[in-house]
Amino acid sequence: MAFGLIVIGDEILNGNRQDRHLAAFKGMISARGHQLGWCWILPDEPEFLVRQLRASMAEGSPVFCCGGIGATPDDHTRACVAAAAGVALERHAEAAKLIEGRFGADAHPQRIRMAELPVGASLIPNPVNQVPGFGLNRHWFLPGFPQMAWPMAEWVLDQHYGRAEPLHEATLEVRGAPESRLIPLMEALGPQFPALKLFSLPHLGETEADRYILLGFRGRGDLDAAMSALRAGLDAQQVEYHSRA
């Protein structure tokens, strides 16, 4: 299953903070045999967020979204999710109970705003401070803080998606041939193995001896037949290569 990732925050785009979510989500998703299909970094701009969320909800893939679910005026995600889904915001009784249980009288009048969720949202437990995230339309909305977001995402993955057969990858290091020379071979092999992904990744070094291309297949199950066909095609062109671990 291919997941999307949305990271919301002007602080990422203006460089005040460095994104840490992309690498973390790629790791936890791939560890369960799934894959990260795409990633967007979006500003704290309500009209833009509504438009992008509406588009990703229409696409139908599962999506993790980090950031903007707090109680301050620049936290727009909850309202934007409701607008994108075409539902209202309302006080979620269970979320309110969790927030009041954590903060007592200090939950009011500000923190309790985080219990205002889109109608129909389900809750995601937060092991750090008990303020929940929420899910709607296969989208899972988490805090921007990694120490909260990552264990919450692990819970979502384990509760809702489980594990799949892991992706495998087999790679050849090709030297002495430009990538353009390999294109006809790649065009011929791709349709022969439609369940696999054929990839080419050039590496440019300072000298000709440092330059090479990683050429191979990625997918689930047995890659042997595809790699045998790739080797045979390279041999026919007398292209130098060796296997990479």
C-alpha positions as CSV (number, residue, x, y, z in Angstrom):
1,M,0.0,0.0,0.0
2,A,1.3,3.4,-0.9
3,F,0.9,6.2,1.7
4,G,1.0,9.9,1.3
5,L,2.6,12.3,3.8
6,I,1.7,15.9,4.3
7,V,3.8,18.2,6.6
8,I,2.2,21.5,7.4
9,G,4.2,24.5,8.7
10,D,5.6,27.8,7.5
11,E,8.5,27.1,9.7
12,I,9.6,24.3,7.4
13,L,9.3,26.3,4.3
14,N,11.0,29.4,5.6
15,G,13.9,27.3,7.1
16,N,13.4,28.0,10.8
17,R,13.0,24.3,11.3
18,Q,14.3,21.3,9.3
19,D,11.8,18.6,8.4
20,R,12.4,15.3,10.2
21,H,9.1,13.5,9.2
22,L,10.0,12.4,5.7
23,A,12.8,10.0,6.7
24,A,10.9,8.8,9.8
25,F,7.7,8.0,8.0
26,K,9.5,6.3,5.1
27,G,11.2,4.0,7.6
28,M,8.2,3.1,9.7
29,I,6.0,2.5,6.6
30,S,8.6,0.5,4.7
31,A,9.3,-1.6,7.8
32,R,5.8,-2.9,7.5
33,G,6.1,-3.8,3.8
34,H,4.3,-0.7,2.6
35,Q,5.7,2.3,0.8
36,L,5.7,6.1,0.9
37,G,4.3,7.2,-2.4
38,W,4.6,11.0,-2.1
39,C,5.2,13.9,0.3
40,W,3.9,17.5,0.3
41,I,5.2,20.3,2.5
42,L,2.4,22.9,2.8
43,P,2.2,26.4,4.3
44,D,-0.2,27.5,7.1
45,E,-2.5,29.0,4.6
46,P,-6.2,27.9,4.9
47,E,-7.4,28.2,1.3
48,F,-4.3,26.4,0.1
49,L,-4.7,23.7,2.7
50,V,-8.4,23.1,1.9
51,R,-7.6,22.8,-1.8
52,Q,-4.8,20.3,-1.3
53,L,-6.7,18.3,1.3
54,R,-9.7,18.1,-0.9
55,A,-7.5,16.8,-3.7
56,S,-5.8,14.1,-1.6
57,M,-9.1,13.0,-0.1
58,A,-10.5,12.5,-3.6
59,E,-7.5,10.4,-4.6
60,G,-8.3,7.8,-1.9
61,S,-4.9,6.7,-0.7
62,P,-4.1,6.7,3.1
63,V,-2.3,9.9,4.1
64,F,-0.5,11.0,7.3
65,C,-0.6,14.7,8.0
66,C,1.6,16.3,10.6
67,G,1.1,19.8,12.1
68,G,-1.5,22.5,12.7
69,I,-3.9,20.7,15.0
70,G,-3.1,22.8,18.1
71,A,-5.2,25.5,19.7
72,T,-3.3,28.7,18.6
73,P,-4.6,31.0,15.8
74,D,-2.1,29.7,13.3
75,D,-3.3,26.1,13.7
76,H,-5.7,25.8,10.8
77,T,-5.7,22.1,10.1
78,R,-8.8,21.0,12.0
79,A,-11.0,23.6,10.3
80,C,-9.4,23.0,6.9
81,V,-10.0,19.3,7.2
82,A,-13.7,19.9,7.9
83,A,-14.0,22.3,5.0
84,A,-12.3,19.9,2.6
85,A,-14.5,17.0,3.7
86,G,-17.7,19.1,3.6
87,V,-18.6,18.6,7.3
88,A,-18.8,20.8,10.3
89,L,-16.5,21.2,13.3
90,E,-18.0,20.0,16.6
91,R,-16.9,19.3,20.1
92,H,-15.8,15.6,20.2
93,A,-17.0,14.3,23.6
94,E,-14.3,11.7,24.0
95,A,-11.5,14.1,22.9
96,A,-12.8,16.7,25.4
97,K,-12.8,14.2,28.2
98,L,-9.2,13.3,27.4
99,I,-8.1,16.9,27.4
100,E,-9.9,17.7,30.6
101,G,-8.5,14.6,32.2
102,R,-5.0,15.7,31.3
103,F,-5.2,19.4,32.2
104,G,-8.1,19.7,34.6
105,A,-9.4,23.2,35.0
106,D,-6.5,24.5,32.8
107,A,-8.2,22.7,29.8
108,H,-10.5,25.7,29.6
109,P,-10.9,28.0,27.8
110,Q,-8.0,27.4,25.3
111,R,-6.8,23.8,25.3
112,I,-10.3,22.5,24.9
113,R,-10.3,23.9,21.4
114,M,-8.3,20.9,20.3
115,A,-11.4,18.8,20.9
116,E,-13.2,20.7,18.1
117,L,-12.9,18.1,15.3
118,P,-14.6,17.4,12.0
119,V,-17.9,15.5,12.3
120,G,-17.2,11.8,11.9
121,A,-13.6,11.9,13.0
122,S,-12.1,9.0,15.0
123,L,-9.4,9.5,17.6
124,I,-5.7,8.6,17.6
125,P,-4.3,8.1,21.1
126,N,-1.4,10.4,22.1
127,P,0.9,8.6,24.6
128,V,2.8,11.8,25.4
129,N,0.2,14.2,26.6
130,Q,-3.1,12.4,25.9
131,V,-4.3,15.1,23.5
132,P,-5.5,12.9,20.6
133,G,-5.0,13.2,16.9
134,F,-7.8,12.2,14.6
135,G,-8.6,10.3,11.4
136,L,-11.1,11.1,8.6
137,N,-11.4,9.9,5.1
138,R,-8.3,7.7,5.3
139,H,-6.3,10.7,6.4
140,W,-4.6,10.6,9.8
141,F,-3.9,14.0,11.5
142,L,-1.1,14.2,14.0
143,P,0.8,16.9,15.9
144,G,3.9,18.4,14.3
145,F,6.1,17.3,17.2
146,P,8.0,14.2,16.2
147,Q,8.0,12.8,19.7
148,M,4.2,12.7,19.6
149,A,3.5,12.2,15.9
150,W,5.7,9.1,15.3
151,P,4.3,6.8,18.0
152,M,0.8,7.9,17.0
153,A,1.6,7.0,13.4
154,E,2.9,3.6,14.5
155,W,-0.4,3.0,16.3
156,V,-2.3,3.8,13.2
157,L,-0.2,1.6,11.0
158,D,-0.5,-1.4,13.4
159,Q,-4.2,-0.9,14.1
160,H,-5.4,-0.2,10.6
161,Y,-3.0,-1.5,8.0
162,G,-0.9,-4.3,9.4
163,R,2.0,-5.7,7.5
164,A,2.5,-6.6,3.9
165,E,5.1,-8.6,2.0
166,P,8.2,-6.4,2.1
167,L,9.6,-4.8,-1.0
168,H,12.8,-6.3,-2.4
169,E,15.4,-4.6,-4.5
170,A,18.1,-6.0,-6.8
171,T,20.7,-3.7,-8.3
172,L,23.5,-3.8,-10.8
173,E,26.3,-1.2,-10.9
174,V,26.8,-0.3,-14.6
175,R,30.0,1.4,-15.8
176,G,31.2,2.6,-19.1
177,A,27.9,3.3,-20.7
178,P,25.8,6.5,-20.7
179,E,22.2,6.3,-19.4
180,S,20.9,7.1,-22.9
181,R,22.4,3.8,-24.2
182,L,20.4,1.9,-21.6
183,I,17.0,3.4,-22.5
184,P,16.0,1.0,-25.2
185,L,16.8,-2.0,-22.9
186,M,14.7,-0.4,-20.1
187,E,11.8,0.3,-22.5
188,A,11.9,-3.4,-23.5
189,L,12.1,-4.9,-20.1
190,G,9.5,-2.7,-18.3
191,P,6.5,-4.2,-20.0
192,Q,7.9,-7.8,-19.5
193,F,7.7,-7.3,-15.7
194,P,4.7,-5.0,-15.0
195,A,4.5,-5.9,-11.4
196,L,8.0,-4.7,-10.7
197,K,9.5,-1.2,-10.9
198,L,12.6,-0.8,-13.1
199,F,14.8,2.1,-12.0
200,S,18.0,3.8,-13.1
201,L,20.0,6.1,-10.8
202,P,23.1,7.8,-12.2
203,H,26.0,8.7,-9.9
204,L,28.2,11.5,-11.2
205,G,31.8,11.5,-9.9
206,E,34.6,14.0,-10.5
207,T,36.3,11.7,-12.9
208,E,35.0,9.2,-15.5
209,A,36.2,6.4,-13.3
210,D,33.9,7.6,-10.5
211,R,30.8,7.6,-12.7
212,Y,28.3,4.7,-12.7
213,I,24.6,3.9,-12.9
214,L,22.6,1.8,-10.5
215,L,20.2,-0.2,-12.6
216,G,17.7,-2.7,-11.2
217,F,14.3,-3.8,-10.2
218,R,12.2,-3.2,-7.1
219,G,9.1,-5.1,-6.0
220,R,7.5,-7.9,-4.1
221,G,8.3,-11.6,-4.6
222,D,11.0,-13.1,-6.8
223,L,13.2,-10.7,-8.8
224,D,15.4,-13.4,-10.3
225,A,13.7,-13.6,-13.7
226,A,13.7,-9.9,-14.2
227,M,17.4,-9.6,-13.2
228,S,18.4,-12.4,-15.5
229,A,16.7,-10.6,-18.4
230,L,18.5,-7.4,-17.4
231,R,21.9,-9.1,-17.3
232,A,21.2,-10.8,-20.6
233,G,20.4,-7.4,-22.2
234,L,23.5,-5.8,-20.8
235,D,25.6,-8.8,-22.0
236,A,24.2,-8.5,-25.5
237,Q,25.4,-4.9,-25.5
238,Q,28.7,-5.7,-24.0
239,V,28.1,-3.3,-21.1
240,E,30.2,-3.7,-18.0
241,Y,28.3,-4.3,-14.7
242,H,28.5,-6.1,-11.4
243,S,26.0,-6.9,-8.7
244,R,25.5,-4.6,-5.7
245,A,24.6,-5.9,-2.3
